[in-house]
């Protein structure tokens, strides 16, 4: 029996503290964002997706939210509709974020979660080295990368200065 698709995301958040503001990129109908809202009950959670229909369905799932803690917007991973340094955590579940754009909207010291609900060959060997290089080039340090259920996750931290080091 396959494990639930959010298992890698659930495993990844165990490596984190308590972020105050979170963004899920390519959130679809909001499963990951709603999970993050339950996991971090004091955080502001935003979801962004390029599909207007998916955003409408995600918004319909919010229910009563008088504090406006959870919201969804139309937008793509290459041009996120948020200001610089706005989030403590950016998550992408079964999506490929634009790493530079994720770094732009993260605060220094913030985290990026890349979760896959299925194992892929990119998680090992050359694919893993390429991903680590790409993250490092945009100011991230990989802090965890593991299998979880039928998938895997990686957690990276944006360096405090948010810039790649000369050795990258």
C-alpha positions, 0 to 999 in steps of 0.5 A, spaced: 500 500 500 503 506 498 504 511 503 500 518 503 503 523 498 504 528 504 509 523 508 515 526 505 513 533 507 511 531 514 518 528 515 521 534 512 518 539 517 521 535 523 527 538 521 524 545 522 523 550 528 516 554 528 516 558 522 512 564 522 510 565 515 510 559 510 509 559 502 507 553 498 509 553 491 505 550 486 500 548 491 494 545 487 488 544 491 492 546 497 493 539 501 500 541 503 499 548 505 493 546 509 497 541 512 503 546 514 497 550 517 495 545 521 502 543 523 504 550 525 498 553 528 501 560 529 504 561 522 501 565 516 500 560 510 500 562 503 499 558 497 501 559 490 499 556 483 499 557 476 492 554 475 486 559 477 481 553 478 486 550 483 486 556 487 479 557 487 478 550 489 484 551 495 480 557 497 474 554 498 477 549 502 479 554 507 473 554 511 472 559 517 479 563 517 477 570 521 484 571 522 486 571 515 492 566 516 491 562 510 490 564 503 492 562 496 494 566 490 495 565 482 502 565 481 508 561 478 514 559 481 518 563 476 515 570 479 512 569 486 507 575 487 510 576 494 516 581 496 523 580 498 524 576 504 517 575 506 517 568 508 521 563 513 519 557 509 518 555 502 515 548 500 515 545 494 511 538 493 512 535 487 514 541 484 520 544 481 521 551 484 525 557 481 531 556 486 533 564 485 526 566 486 525 562 492 531 565 495 528 572 494 522 571 498 525 567 503 528 571 509 536 570 511 536 563 515 529 561 512 528 554 509 526 551 503 523 544 503 523 540 496 519 534 497 517 528 492 511 523 493 515 518 489 522 516 489 526 519 483 533 517 480 534 525 481 535 523 488 541 520 487 548 520 484 549 525 479 542 528 480 543 529 487 550 533 486 547 537 481 541 539 485 546 541 491 550 545 486 544 549 484 542 550 491 549 552 493 549 557 487 543 561 490 545 561 497 542 555 500 546 550 504 543 543 504 541 540 511 537 534 510 536 529 504 532 523 506 527 518 503 520 518 507 515 513 505 514 512 497 518 519 496 524 523 499 525 530 501 531 535 502 531 541 506 536 547 505 537 553 509 538 560 506 545 563 508 544 569 513 547 573 507 542 570 502 548 570 497 552 564 494 559 564 497 565 565 492 567 558 492 560 556 490 
